Each structure stands twice: as structure tokens, then as C-alpha cells.
Amino acid sequence: MERLLFEIGTEEIPANFMQGILAQLQELGAKKLQEQRIPFQSVKVYGTPRRVTFIAEGVAETQADSTVEAKGPSVKIAFKDGAPSKAAEGFARGQGVDVKDLEVRGEYVYAVKHLAGQAVVTLLPEVLNGILNGLSFPKNMRWADHDIRFVRPVHWLVALYGNKVVPVEFAGVKSGNKTRGHRFLSSDTLTEVACAGDYEKVMESLFVMVDQDVRKKLIRQQVEQLAVKEGGQAEIKEDLLEEVTYLVEYPTALCGQFETKFLQLPKECIITPMREHQRYFPVLKADGTLLNKFITVRNGGEKFLDVVAHGNERVLRARLSDAEFFFKEDRKLSLEQRLPKLETVSFQEDLGNMRDKSERMDKAETLLNKEINVKVDQKNLERTALLCKADLVAGMVVEFTELQGVMGREYAKLDGEAAEVSTGIFEHYLPRFAGDVLPATDIGRLVGIADKLDNIVATFSRGLAPTGSQDPYALRRQALGIINIIIAANYHFSLNKVLGGIADLLNIPADKKTADLLKQIIDFIKQRLKNMLIEQGIRYDVVDAVLAESKNDDVADLYKRALALNKFVVTETAEELIQAATRVNNLCKKSEGEYAINTDLFQKDAETVLHNQTVALNKEMLPLIVKFDYEAVLAVAVKLVPAINKFFDDVMVMDKDENVKNNRLALLAAVQDITNAVGDLGCIVQQ
């Protein structure tokens, strides 16, 4: 067994591409080896700004043997009077086997070929070419006169199977056993890798830490230790740490500082340009306030760190000076005084401007709260809705768009607005990305839901619903945000009713076309809920069962049903209820109309018993449904199982007498309301 090494050397790859590229490389490399039936023990991938590397450990020297079978003509056609026919001879010849070796299986003949494995070294060029040509990227480049596209121009290839070079060529670059080290710390000339097993040691000697996990751990350790040394603690965001990991090949952390006068700015005004624009880690005091220091990571060693720090300080000083200027200019107007300028910011084509949206949201959040009935200060709620978009025309947000909502909160505080208003202005944007915090106040939640629903209705009304991977307005993220807010806050309301009100505020006529539009939006939101539930470990058949009732558009209710049913289906009592419910469902499908139950038509005691228990259990169940206690609802439904089973043992539902038959179907429809009170149990797959 040998190690297979494949390094693709390029110009600097964008850091935010790297995770996706490495995941794809690992999956694709393993797949190509498996397709060629090449045994291997494990695969791993490395990535730095200038290279991606695929390594397969324990690669066999010989391809696995295989057996290929081909189905041929029927026995009747293949043999005439016991002798092979021309059809059989032609089939055998085409498959490369002797006609006498054809195997008879049932009514057909088969050609079976046992293929011995080839030498792996002869198959590897195809494997590596498959990797090179199979990778895809968010954006490609073309260079020179090549028609080939790749994430960045390829400058060298290392392809080794043990100590043997695997011949590969891509964009005029031929593979070999020579790599390049760190651009500055090594000579950046080609250096030999004698054997695939020596790769990591060679790269280390060339000042390249190829293992991104080792690099990431070291960066975190250096940043944390340096922050403590400087009298504080580093605020390390995982996404920034990930990005920095793929910006350097040989990390060295260093500390810089900025003038204390900038600390008078709101904390976010300093951290945002520091983190988002310069990739610096802020340093905080124990109480969470900001120190006038930052930590950055250079792609190099410890020489001339003071010079590097000085250069970074100059760049940050310019950024913070801009922030200081914008902040002072912004303070010349209050948020309310900025509202007229929102008229210059378009919302969506043919749907007005952001001033129109602010006024619409003032009505939308009130409409929403009438359905939810949350106790909030109505004046503060309306004020938040009116001012929540005003910071979009502030200079600070125009320059640093990441600060929308953040500066609205800070400016509202300085304007003397109520604390609920300033907090709500910030929170209505939450969650801004996957894993972000949710709004903690009812005002922030209500305005946030109204804002996101307004965006979704407006965009869908223009025929711009997300398709495939295309979602330019981030509607999927907003829908998921709405769902998470609703569930966390336990808000119960009808989506259709609220969406209809928002459509009216957007001057969308209330007609059949709009009704279809609202259904499309509700289905879109429910699909996001379905995906979320499955990601949380809820069984897919449980999700289908809960969502089977199309009229239920209460997201919080659907979520609670899913949790309760998912817990129930693995219990000992679940199987009997599911079986009974399935029998009931199947017969109810045969009903040709709705009929009232007439007890005078009962002919069997089992009918009377089932009816009486259904009425009693329905009364027991209703208050539990009102309280959304679906675990208790299911426990009540289980009580009906013996009566259902007795009914099916004693009663022929599809009686010849139409009146008797319809009466029994009406009884089963009432039973179905009990058995399917939480979800359509007919969707549940018995495991």
C-alpha cells in the first residue's frame, strides 16, 4: 500500500471559497477512487491560500477484481433443440465470452465475466484528471489563451503515488514532484518532494502549515495569549477566524493600537471596520468595553513586527477617522428628521420607496398584533416601525452597511427615544444570518415579522419567488427567521389572515389571483418549516403527517404538533393507534358526502359504544387542544383504540343499505377527528 498525494498549486484563492472547495475535493477524490475500484484506507484534504491538497492513505497497488454480468436473450431464443442459436452466439461474441460459458438463469441467459484488477498506477492519471476537471467554484477564471476555467490560475502540480510521479497535465502545467513554499519566508523556488509521505515535513521546512486545522488552532492560541498579554481578552468570531485561517500559510499574531479618542464612538463603529474591513480581532476589557488595541495575523514570521503593526495602525486610523466624521455628521439630524430622505431610497420596482415601507410597517405591525394580542406599549410599537429604516440614509450606514440597525439603535438612544424603541430598531433585523440571535423583545419581534412578511409578499407579487439556488432577495433566510421568531416567542396566528392584510397594504387587489399568491407564500414558508424540523431530527413522516392539514397555517401550532407526534410514534402504544387510524382513514376516503350521525340507525352494540366514547373523548380533548398540549391529546386518542377495533370486528361498514353505510361512515369521520387530532397518522411509516 502507498500514499497518494495530489497538490494543486495556484495563485491566491479567496478565503471564503476554501471550505466549499475542500469539502468538494474530499468527496470527489474518494468518489473517483471508488469508481475505479481502487481500495484505500482514508482520505484527507489540506488547504492554504496558494494550494489545495488531496491525500489518500493506504492506496492498494492493484485494482479490486470485479464480476460483470450481462442479461442476454431468452432461453427459447438462445437455444434451438438444445444447441446454441445464432442469437446466443452473437450475444456471447459481443460480450467477449465463449458461447458455452453462457449461464442459464430462469428464462434468460447471462454472460458472466470475471475481470482481474489492473495495476493502480496505470489508473491514477484518470482519477486525478477527474478531480481537476470535476471541481466547481463560485467564480472561475480563465488565463492566457487557455479555454480551461479554474478558481485561480494553476502554476504547479504535485502528483505522487509513493515515490512515483503520476502523469497529469492541466492548462499547460505538467505534474511532477516539486512544490513551492511560503512566498516570502522561503525562496519560492520549486522544491522536491521525494516521497508522498514526506509532504508535511517538506512543507514545514518551507514555512507552510498545510493542515488548516493546525493553523486555525495556532491562530486562536496566539490571538488569545497576545490579548491577555495586552491586558484584555480577544473577541474571536468563528467566521473571522475561519477566514483568517485561509488567508495565511504561516501565521504570526501581532498587536496594534489606535488613539483613545476613537473610543468615544459607539463600540460597533470601531469593531465593524476593524473586523469586517481589516480582519482584525478586537480586544475587550473584562467588563466588555473596548480597549484601544487590536490583534491581526500576518502571513509570515516574527521579523519586523513593529513595522507591520505600524502599517496596520495607519490603515485602521484612516478607517476610524472616516467613522468619526460620519458619526458627527449624522448627529446633526435626528432619525425622525431623516424620514423624508427615505423617499430617495427605492424599496422595490413599482412598490414605492422606503418611506412608504416605513408607513406601511406602522400599519402592518398593528395588524399583526391584533392577531397575536401581545401586551406592548402601542405608542412605542408604532414609533419603532416608523423609525426602524431611518438609519439607512445615515452616512455611517451608507459607508458601513453592516451597521444598519446598529446605528439606528445608537442614534435613537442619543435622540432620547424610549429604550424599547431603540432596542426594537436593532432587533427588527434579527436574525441577520444563520445562527444569529433572535429578537428578545415583543416590539422587536412584531416589527421584524411585519418587515420580513412585507418583503416576501412584495417580492412574490412581482413574480420573483426564489427558484433553485437563486434567491437574490434572501427570502428563504427571512422566512426561516420568521419561523424561528414565532416559535421562540410562541406566537399563534393565521399566516393567511396576516398576509392578506399586508397584501392589502401593498394595494394588491383581493381576487383569486391574490388568493393563489398567498397560498404560494404559505407553502413557501411551510417548506422552510419542514426543512427546519427535519434538520432538528423530526422524522420526515411525522412532518408530513402534521403538514397534511393544509388549512392549518399556525406555525407555532404546527411546530408543537411535530414535537409531540415525533415523541409519540416511538412509544409502545403508538402502533395500535396508527393501525386503527389507518383503517379509519381508508374507509373515510370512500365516503361520498357529509352525513349527520343518526343513533337510531345503529344496529350493533359496537356502534353505540364507539359513538359514546367518541363524544366523551372529544369533550376531554378540546381543552387540551386549546392549550396546545398535544402529548395529552394523543394519550386521549389512544383510549379510543379498543372501541375502534371492536367496531371493525363486529360491524360491516359498507352495508348494502345506503343509509346504514353512510351513517357508519359519518361515525368514522367523527372517530377520524379524534385519531388524527394531532396529525394524519396515515402518513406514519411503521418501523
BAROGU-262100 format. One line per 8 residues: number of its first residue (from 1); their letters; for each residue x, y, z of C-alpha. Coordinates in Angstrom, 1 decimal. Layout:
N
NUM> a> X Y Z | ...
//
This chain:
687
1> merllfei> 0.0 0.0 0.0 | 1.1 3.5 -0.8 | 0.1 7.1 -0.1 | -1.4 9.2 -3.0 | -0.6 12.9 -2.9 | -2.1 15.4 -5.2 | -1.3 19.1 -4.7 | -2.8 21.8 -6.9
9> gteeipan> -0.7 25.0 -6.7 | -2.5 28.2 -7.7 | -2.5 31.9 -7.2 | -4.2 33.1 -4.0 | -7.7 31.6 -3.6 | -10.4 33.7 -2.0 | -10.6 32.6 1.7 | -14.4 32.4 1.6
17> fmqgilaq> -14.2 29.8 -1.2 | -11.9 27.4 0.7 | -14.3 25.5 2.9 | -16.5 24.6 0.0 | -13.6 23.6 -2.2 | -12.0 21.3 0.4 | -15.3 19.6 1.1 | -15.9 19.1 -2.6
25> lqelgakk> -12.3 17.9 -3.1 | -12.5 15.3 -0.3 | -15.8 13.9 -1.6 | -14.8 14.0 -5.3 | -11.4 12.4 -4.7 | -12.9 9.5 -2.7 | -15.6 9.0 -5.4 | -13.1 8.9 -8.2
33> lqeqripf> -11.0 6.2 -6.4 | -14.2 4.2 -5.7 | -15.3 4.4 -9.3 | -12.0 2.9 -10.4 | -12.4 0.2 -7.8 | -9.1 1.3 -6.1 | -9.0 0.2 -2.4 | -7.9 2.9 0.1
41> qsvkvygt> -8.0 3.4 3.8 | -8.8 7.0 4.2 | -8.7 10.4 2.6 | -8.0 13.9 3.8 | -7.5 17.4 2.3 | -5.4 20.4 3.1 | -5.8 24.0 2.0 | -3.8 27.2 2.1
49> prrvtfia> -4.2 30.4 0.1 | -1.9 29.0 -2.7 | -2.8 25.3 -2.8 | -5.4 22.6 -2.2 | -4.1 19.1 -1.5 | -5.8 15.7 -1.7 | -4.2 12.8 0.1 | -5.4 9.2 0.1
57> egvaetqa> -3.8 6.8 2.7 | -3.3 3.1 2.2 | -3.9 3.0 -1.5 | -3.6 -0.5 -2.9 | -1.2 -1.4 -5.7 | -3.8 -3.4 -7.6 | -7.4 -2.6 -8.5 | -10.1 -4.8 -7.0
65> dstveakg> -11.2 -7.7 -9.1 | -14.8 -7.4 -10.5 | -17.5 -9.5 -12.0 | -19.6 -8.1 -14.8 | -22.9 -9.7 -15.7 | -25.0 -9.0 -18.9 | -28.5 -10.3 -19.5 | -29.0 -11.9 -22.9
73> psvkiafk> -31.9 -13.3 -24.9 | -34.4 -15.7 -23.5 | -33.6 -19.4 -23.3 | -36.2 -20.1 -26.0 | -34.3 -17.8 -28.4 | -30.8 -18.7 -27.2 | -31.2 -22.4 -27.8 | -32.7 -24.5 -30.6
81> dgapskaa> -33.0 -28.2 -30.0 | -30.5 -27.9 -27.2 | -27.9 -26.2 -29.3 | -26.8 -22.5 -29.1 | -28.6 -20.4 -31.7 | -27.1 -17.6 -33.8 | -28.6 -15.2 -31.4 | -26.7 -16.8 -28.5
89> egfargqg> -23.5 -16.9 -30.5 | -23.8 -13.2 -31.4 | -24.6 -12.2 -27.8 | -21.6 -14.3 -26.5 | -19.3 -12.8 -29.1 | -20.4 -9.3 -28.3 | -19.7 -9.8 -24.6 | -16.3 -11.4 -25.3
97> vdvkdlev> -17.1 -14.8 -23.8 | -17.3 -18.3 -25.2 | -20.9 -19.3 -26.0 | -20.5 -22.5 -23.9 | -19.9 -20.3 -20.8 | -23.3 -18.6 -21.0 | -25.3 -19.2 -17.8 | -29.0 -20.0 -17.8
105> rgeyvyav> -30.9 -18.3 -15.0 | -34.6 -18.8 -15.1 | -35.9 -17.8 -18.5 | -32.8 -15.9 -19.7 | -29.1 -16.5 -20.4 | -26.4 -14.4 -18.9 | -22.8 -13.6 -19.8 | -20.6 -13.5 -16.7
113> khlagqav> -17.1 -12.0 -17.0 | -14.5 -12.1 -14.1 | -12.1 -9.2 -14.6 | -8.8 -9.2 -12.8 | -7.8 -5.8 -11.3 | -5.2 -3.7 -13.1 | -2.1 -2.0 -11.7 | -3.3 1.0 -9.8
121> vtllpevl> -0.5 3.2 -11.1 | -2.0 3.0 -14.6 | -5.4 4.1 -13.4 | -4.3 7.1 -11.3 | -3.9 9.6 -14.1 | -7.6 9.2 -14.9 | -8.5 9.6 -11.2 | -6.5 12.8 -10.8
129> ngilngls> -7.7 14.3 -14.1 | -11.3 13.5 -13.0 | -10.6 15.5 -9.8 | -9.2 18.5 -11.6 | -12.0 18.7 -14.1 | -14.7 17.8 -11.7 | -14.2 20.6 -9.2 | -16.6 23.6 -9.4
137> fpknmrwa> -16.3 27.0 -7.9 | -18.5 30.1 -7.1 | -16.4 32.0 -9.7 | -14.0 30.8 -12.3 | -11.0 32.4 -14.0 | -9.5 32.0 -17.5 | -5.9 32.9 -18.2 | -3.5 33.1 -21.1
145> dhdirfvr> -5.1 31.6 -24.2 | -6.5 28.5 -22.3 | -10.1 27.5 -22.6 | -9.9 25.9 -19.2 | -11.6 27.6 -16.3 | -10.4 27.2 -12.7 | -10.8 29.2 -9.4 | -7.4 30.7 -10.0
153> pvhwlval> -4.5 30.1 -12.5 | -2.7 26.8 -11.8 | 1.1 27.2 -11.6 | 2.3 23.7 -10.4 | 1.0 20.2 -9.8 | 2.5 17.6 -7.4 | 1.2 14.1 -8.1 | 2.9 11.3 -6.3
161> ygnkvvpv> 1.9 7.6 -5.7 | 4.5 6.7 -3.1 | 7.7 8.0 -4.9 | 6.3 7.6 -8.4 | 5.1 10.7 -10.3 | 1.6 10.3 -11.7 | 1.5 12.0 -15.1 | -1.2 14.7 -15.2
169> efagvksg> -1.4 17.8 -17.3 | -3.7 20.8 -16.9 | -3.7 24.2 -18.6 | -0.2 23.5 -19.9 | 1.1 22.6 -16.5 | 2.6 19.1 -16.1 | 2.7 17.2 -12.8 | 5.9 16.4 -11.0
177> nktrghrf> 7.3 16.0 -7.6 | 8.2 19.7 -6.9 | 6.2 22.2 -4.9 | 6.6 25.8 -3.7 | 6.9 27.0 -0.2 | 6.0 30.3 1.5 | 6.1 33.2 -0.9 | 8.4 35.3 1.3
185> lssdtlte> 9.8 33.1 4.0 | 11.2 30.5 1.5 | 12.8 31.1 -1.8 | 9.5 30.4 -3.6 | 11.5 28.2 -6.0 | 10.4 24.6 -6.8 | 11.4 22.2 -4.1 | 11.4 18.4 -4.4
193> vacagdye> 9.1 16.1 -2.5 | 10.9 12.8 -2.8 | 8.0 10.7 -1.5 | 4.3 11.4 -0.8 | 4.8 10.5 2.9 | 7.3 13.4 3.2 | 4.9 16.0 2.2 | 4.1 17.6 5.5
201> kvmeslfv> 7.7 17.7 6.6 | 8.8 19.3 3.4 | 6.1 21.9 3.6 | 7.0 22.7 7.2 | 10.6 23.2 6.1 | 9.3 25.7 3.5 | 7.3 27.6 6.2 | 3.9 26.4 5.1
209> mvdqdvrk> 1.5 24.9 7.6 | -0.6 22.9 5.2 | -3.1 21.5 7.7 | -5.8 24.1 8.1 | -7.0 22.7 11.4 | -3.5 23.0 12.9 | -3.2 26.5 11.5 | -6.6 27.5 12.9
217> klirqqve> -5.8 26.2 16.4 | -2.4 28.0 16.4 | -4.1 31.3 15.3 | -6.6 31.1 18.1 | -3.9 30.3 20.6 | -1.7 33.2 19.5 | -4.6 35.7 19.5 | -5.8 34.7 22.9
225> qlavkegg> -2.4 34.7 24.5 | -1.5 38.1 23.0 | -4.7 39.6 24.1 | -4.1 38.5 27.7 | -0.6 39.9 27.5 | -2.0 43.2 26.4 | -4.4 43.3 29.4 | -7.6 42.2 27.8
233> qaeikedl> -9.4 39.3 26.1 | -9.8 38.8 22.4 | -13.3 38.7 20.9 | -13.0 35.9 18.3 | -15.8 35.3 15.9 | -15.7 31.9 14.3 | -16.3 33.2 10.8 | -13.5 35.7 11.0
241> leevtylv> -11.1 33.0 12.5 | -12.1 30.7 9.6 | -11.4 33.4 7.0 | -8.0 34.4 8.6 | -7.0 30.7 8.6 | -7.3 30.7 4.8 | -5.5 34.0 4.3 | -2.2 32.8 5.7
249> eyptalcg> 0.2 29.9 5.3 | 2.5 30.7 8.3 | 0.6 32.7 10.9 | 2.0 35.2 13.4 | -0.2 37.3 15.6 | 0.7 40.9 16.4 | -0.9 43.7 18.3 | -1.5 47.3 17.3
257> qfetkflq> -3.3 50.2 18.8 | -5.3 53.3 17.9 | -5.9 56.7 19.5 | -8.1 56.6 22.6 | -10.2 59.5 21.2 | -12.0 57.0 18.9 | -13.3 55.1 22.0 | -15.9 57.9 22.2
265> lpkeciit> -17.6 56.4 19.2 | -20.1 53.6 19.7 | -18.4 50.3 20.1 | -19.7 48.9 16.8 | -18.4 51.9 14.9 | -14.9 50.7 15.8 | -15.3 47.0 15.7 | -17.1 46.9 12.3
273> pmrehqry> -14.3 48.5 10.2 | -11.8 46.6 12.4 | -13.3 43.2 11.8 | -15.2 43.4 8.5 | -12.8 45.5 6.6 | -9.4 44.8 8.1 | -9.8 41.3 9.5 | -8.6 42.4 13.0
281> fpvlkadg> -9.7 40.9 16.3 | -10.9 43.5 18.8 | -9.5 43.4 22.4 | -12.0 43.9 25.2 | -11.7 44.6 28.9 | -13.2 42.2 31.4 | -16.4 44.2 31.6 | -16.8 44.0 27.8
289> tllnkfit> -15.8 47.5 27.0 | -13.3 48.1 24.2 | -9.6 48.6 24.6 | -7.8 50.8 22.1 | -5.9 47.8 20.8 | -6.4 45.2 18.1 | -4.8 41.9 17.0 | -4.1 40.9 13.5
297> vrnggekf> -2.4 37.9 11.9 | 0.4 38.3 9.4 | 1.4 35.7 6.8 | 5.0 35.5 7.9 | 7.4 35.2 10.8 | 8.3 37.5 13.7 | 10.7 39.8 12.0 | 9.8 43.5 11.8
305> ldvvahgn> 6.5 43.0 13.6 | 6.7 46.7 14.7 | 6.8 47.8 11.1 | 3.9 45.6 10.2 | 1.9 46.8 13.2 | 2.6 50.4 12.3 | 1.3 49.9 8.8 | -1.9 48.3 10.1
313> ervlrarl> -2.4 51.1 12.6 | -2.2 53.7 9.8 | -4.8 51.8 7.8 | -7.2 51.5 10.7 | -6.7 55.1 11.7 | -8.0 56.2 8.3 | -11.0 53.9 8.7 | -11.8 55.2 12.2
321> sdaefffk> -11.3 58.8 11.1 | -14.0 58.2 8.4 | -16.2 56.6 11.0 | -15.7 59.6 13.3 | -16.6 62.0 10.5 | -19.8 60.2 9.6 | -20.9 59.9 13.2 | -20.5 63.6 13.8
329> edrklsle> -22.3 64.4 10.5 | -25.1 62.0 11.3 | -25.7 63.6 14.7 | -26.8 66.8 13.0 | -30.1 65.2 12.2 | -32.4 63.0 14.4 | -33.8 59.8 13.0 | -37.2 61.4 12.6
337> qrlpklet> -35.7 64.3 10.6 | -34.2 61.7 8.2 | -37.6 60.2 7.3 | -38.1 62.5 4.3 | -34.8 61.3 2.8 | -36.1 57.8 2.8 | -38.2 58.8 -0.2 | -35.0 58.8 -2.2
345> vsfqedlg> -34.4 55.1 -1.4 | -36.3 52.7 -3.6 | -38.0 49.7 -2.0 | -38.8 47.6 -5.0 | -39.8 48.4 -8.5 | -43.4 49.7 -8.7 | -43.8 49.3 -4.9 | -42.7 52.7 -3.7
353> nmrdkser> -39.8 53.8 -1.6 | -38.5 53.1 1.9 | -40.6 55.9 3.4 | -43.7 54.2 2.0 | -42.5 51.0 3.5 | -42.0 52.6 7.0 | -45.5 53.9 6.9 | -46.8 50.6 5.7
361> mdkaetll> -45.0 48.7 8.5 | -46.6 51.0 11.1 | -49.9 49.6 10.0 | -48.7 46.0 9.4 | -47.3 45.5 12.9 | -50.6 46.8 14.4 | -52.5 44.4 12.1 | -50.2 41.5 13.2
369> nkeinvkv> -50.5 42.3 16.9 | -54.3 42.3 16.7 | -54.0 38.6 15.7 | -51.4 37.7 18.3 | -52.6 40.1 21.1 | -49.2 40.7 22.8 | -49.2 43.3 25.5 | -46.9 46.1 24.4
377> dqknlert> -46.8 49.9 24.5 | -48.7 50.7 21.3 | -47.0 54.1 21.0 | -43.5 52.6 21.3 | -44.5 49.9 18.8 | -45.7 52.4 16.2 | -42.6 54.6 16.8 | -40.3 51.7 16.3
385> allckadl> -42.0 50.8 13.0 | -41.8 54.4 11.8 | -38.1 54.9 12.6 | -36.6 51.4 12.0 | -35.4 52.2 8.5 | -34.3 55.8 9.1 | -30.6 54.9 9.6 | -30.4 53.6 6.0
393> vagmvvef> -29.8 57.2 4.9 | -27.3 57.9 7.6 | -23.7 58.4 6.4 | -22.3 55.8 8.8 | -24.6 53.1 7.4 | -24.1 54.2 3.8 | -20.3 53.7 4.4 | -20.5 50.6 6.6
401> telqgvmg> -23.7 48.8 5.5 | -23.1 46.1 8.2 | -24.2 48.7 10.8 | -27.8 49.0 9.7 | -30.0 48.6 12.7 | -27.0 49.0 15.0 | -26.6 52.7 14.2 | -30.4 53.1 14.3
409> reyakldg> -30.3 51.8 17.9 | -27.4 54.1 18.9 | -28.9 57.2 17.2 | -32.3 56.5 18.8 | -30.7 56.4 22.2 | -28.9 59.7 21.6 | -32.2 61.2 20.3 | -33.9 60.4 23.6
417> eaaevstg> -36.2 57.7 22.2 | -37.6 55.2 24.6 | -35.4 52.2 25.4 | -38.0 49.8 23.8 | -37.8 51.9 20.6 | -34.0 51.9 20.3 | -33.8 48.2 21.1 | -36.7 47.4 18.7
425> ifehylpr> -35.0 49.2 15.8 | -31.9 47.0 16.2 | -33.8 43.8 16.8 | -36.2 44.0 13.9 | -33.3 43.0 11.6 | -32.7 39.8 13.6 | -31.7 37.1 12.8 | -29.3 38.5 10.2
433> fagdvlpa> -27.7 35.2 9.3 | -27.7 31.5 10.3 | -27.0 31.1 14.0 | -27.7 34.8 14.8 | -29.5 35.7 17.9 | -33.3 36.3 17.8 | -35.1 39.4 19.0 | -35.7 39.4 22.7
441> tdigrlvg> -38.5 42.0 22.9 | -42.0 41.8 21.6 | -41.6 45.1 19.8 | -38.5 43.8 18.0 | -40.3 40.6 17.2 | -43.5 42.2 15.9 | -41.8 44.8 13.7 | -39.3 42.2 12.5
449> iadkldni> -42.0 39.7 11.4 | -44.0 42.5 9.8 | -40.9 43.7 7.9 | -40.0 40.3 6.6 | -43.5 39.3 5.6 | -43.8 42.6 3.8 | -40.6 41.8 1.9 | -41.8 38.3 1.0
457> vatfsrgl> -45.3 39.4 -0.2 | -43.9 42.3 -2.2 | -41.3 40.1 -3.9 | -43.7 37.3 -4.6 | -46.2 39.7 -6.1 | -43.6 40.7 -8.7 | -43.2 37.1 -9.7 | -39.7 36.9 -8.1
465> aptgsqdp> -40.1 33.9 -5.9 | -36.8 32.0 -5.3 | -36.1 29.3 -7.8 | -33.5 26.6 -7.5 | -30.4 28.1 -5.9 | -31.4 31.6 -6.9 | -32.6 33.8 -4.0 | -31.3 37.3 -4.6
473> yalrrqal> -33.7 38.8 -2.0 | -32.7 36.3 0.7 | -36.4 35.3 1.1 | -35.6 31.8 2.4 | -33.4 33.3 5.1 | -36.2 35.8 6.0 | -38.9 33.1 6.1 | -36.7 30.9 8.3
481> giiniiia> -36.1 34.0 10.6 | -39.9 34.5 10.8 | -40.4 30.8 11.8 | -37.7 30.9 14.5 | -39.1 34.1 16.0 | -42.6 32.7 16.0 | -41.6 29.5 17.7 | -39.3 31.2 20.2
489> anyhfsln> -42.0 33.7 21.2 | -44.8 31.2 21.0 | -46.9 33.5 18.8 | -50.1 31.9 17.4 | -51.8 33.5 14.4 | -53.1 32.7 10.9 | -50.5 33.3 8.3 | -53.2 33.7 5.6
497> kvlggiad> -55.0 36.4 7.5 | -51.9 38.5 8.2 | -50.5 38.0 4.7 | -53.9 39.1 3.3 | -53.7 42.3 5.3 | -50.2 43.0 4.2 | -51.2 42.4 0.5 | -54.0 45.0 1.0
505> llnipadk> -51.5 47.5 2.4 | -49.4 46.9 -0.7 | -52.5 47.7 -2.8 | -52.7 44.2 -4.2 | -56.3 43.6 -5.2 | -58.2 40.9 -3.2 | -59.1 38.5 -6.0 | -58.5 34.8 -6.9
513> ktadllkq> -55.0 35.7 -8.3 | -54.1 37.1 -4.9 | -55.6 34.1 -3.1 | -53.3 31.9 -5.2 | -50.4 34.2 -4.4 | -51.0 33.9 -0.6 | -51.2 30.1 -0.9 | -47.9 30.1 -2.7
521> iidfikqr> -46.3 32.2 0.1 | -47.8 30.0 2.8 | -46.5 26.8 1.0 | -43.1 28.5 0.7 | -43.0 29.2 4.5 | -44.2 25.7 5.3 | -41.4 24.2 3.2 | -38.9 26.2 5.3
529> lknmlieq> -40.6 24.8 8.4 | -40.4 21.3 7.0 | -36.7 21.6 6.3 | -36.0 23.0 9.7 | -38.0 20.2 11.5 | -36.1 17.5 9.6 | -32.8 19.2 10.4 | -33.8 19.1 14.0
537> girydvvd> -34.2 15.3 13.9 | -38.0 15.2 13.5 | -39.0 12.2 11.3 | -39.9 13.0 7.8 | -43.2 11.1 8.0 | -44.1 12.9 11.2 | -43.5 16.2 9.4 | -45.7 15.1 6.5
545> avlaeskn> -48.4 14.0 9.0 | -48.5 17.4 10.7 | -48.4 19.4 7.5 | -51.1 17.2 5.9 | -53.8 19.6 7.1 | -53.4 22.3 4.6 | -55.8 24.7 6.4 | -53.6 24.9 9.5
553> ddvadlyk> -51.3 27.9 8.9 | -50.3 28.5 12.5 | -46.6 27.9 12.5 | -46.2 27.7 16.3 | -49.0 25.2 16.5 | -47.6 23.0 13.7 | -44.2 23.0 15.5 | -45.7 21.8 18.7
561> ralalnkf> -47.7 19.1 16.9 | -44.5 17.8 15.3 | -42.6 17.6 18.6 | -45.4 15.8 20.3 | -46.1 13.3 17.5 | -42.4 12.6 17.0 | -42.1 11.7 20.7 | -45.3 9.6 20.5
569> vvtetaee> -44.5 7.4 17.4 | -41.7 5.6 19.2 | -43.8 4.6 22.2 | -45.4 1.2 22.7 | -49.0 2.5 22.3 | -48.3 4.2 19.0 | -48.5 1.2 16.8 | -52.1 0.3 17.8
577> liqaatrv> -53.3 3.8 17.3 | -51.6 4.2 14.0 | -53.1 1.0 12.7 | -56.6 1.9 13.9 | -56.3 5.4 12.4 | -55.1 4.0 9.1 | -58.2 1.7 8.8 | -60.4 4.6 9.7
585> nnlckkse> -58.7 6.8 7.1 | -59.0 4.3 4.4 | -62.8 3.8 4.9 | -63.4 7.6 5.2 | -62.0 8.0 1.8 | -65.0 6.0 0.5 | -67.5 8.5 1.8 | -69.3 10.3 -0.9
593> geyaintd> -70.6 13.2 1.2 | -71.0 14.6 4.7 | -73.8 13.0 6.8 | -75.1 13.5 10.3 | -74.9 10.6 12.7 | -78.3 9.1 13.4 | -78.1 6.8 16.5 | -81.4 5.3 15.6
601> lfqkdaet> -79.7 3.6 12.6 | -77.2 1.8 14.9 | -77.6 -2.0 14.6 | -74.7 -3.2 16.7 | -73.6 -2.5 20.3 | -70.1 -1.7 19.0 | -71.5 1.2 17.1 | -73.2 2.7 20.2
609> vlhnqtva> -70.1 2.1 22.3 | -67.8 3.8 19.7 | -70.1 6.7 19.3 | -70.5 7.3 23.1 | -66.7 7.1 23.6 | -66.0 9.4 20.7 | -68.4 12.1 22.1 | -66.9 11.8 25.6
617> lnkemlpl> -63.3 11.8 24.4 | -63.9 14.7 22.1 | -65.1 16.8 25.1 | -61.9 15.6 27.0 | -59.7 16.5 24.1 | -60.9 20.0 23.2 | -59.5 21.9 26.2 | -56.1 20.1 25.7
625> ivkfdyea> -56.0 21.3 22.1 | -56.8 24.9 23.2 | -53.8 24.6 25.5 | -51.7 23.1 22.7 | -50.9 20.1 24.9 | -50.6 17.6 22.1 | -48.9 14.9 24.1 | -52.0 14.7 26.3
633> vlavavkl> -54.2 14.9 23.1 | -52.5 11.7 21.8 | -52.9 10.0 25.1 | -56.7 10.7 24.9 | -56.8 9.3 21.3 | -55.2 6.1 22.4 | -58.2 5.5 24.7 | -60.4 5.1 21.7
641> vpainkff> -58.4 2.2 20.1 | -60.2 -0.7 21.8 | -63.6 0.6 20.8 | -62.4 1.1 17.2 | -61.0 -2.4 17.0 | -64.3 -3.8 18.4 | -66.3 -1.8 15.9 | -64.3 -3.3 13.0
649> ddvmvmdk> -64.6 -6.8 14.4 | -68.4 -6.6 14.8 | -69.5 -4.2 12.1 | -69.6 -4.3 8.3 | -69.2 -0.6 7.4 | -70.0 -0.9 3.7 | -73.6 -2.2 4.3 | -75.9 -2.9 1.4
657> denvknnr> -78.4 -0.4 3.0 | -77.1 3.1 1.8 | -78.5 4.8 4.9 | -76.7 2.4 7.3 | -73.5 2.6 5.3 | -73.5 6.4 5.3 | -74.3 6.5 9.0 | -71.3 4.3 9.8
665> lallaavq> -69.1 6.4 7.6 | -70.3 9.5 9.4 | -69.4 7.8 12.7 | -65.9 7.0 11.4 | -65.5 10.6 10.3 | -66.1 11.7 13.9 | -63.6 9.0 15.0 | -61.1 10.3 12.5
673> ditnavgd> -61.2 13.7 14.2 | -60.0 12.0 17.3 | -57.3 9.7 15.9 | -55.9 12.5 13.6 | -56.3 15.3 16.1 | -52.5 16.0 16.0 | -51.7 14.9 12.5 | -52.7 12.5 9.7
681> lgcivqq> -51.5 9.2 11.2 | -51.9 7.6 7.8 | -48.6 9.3 6.8 | -46.7 7.5 9.6 | -44.4 4.6 8.4 | -44.2 1.8 10.8 | -40.6 1.0 11.7
//
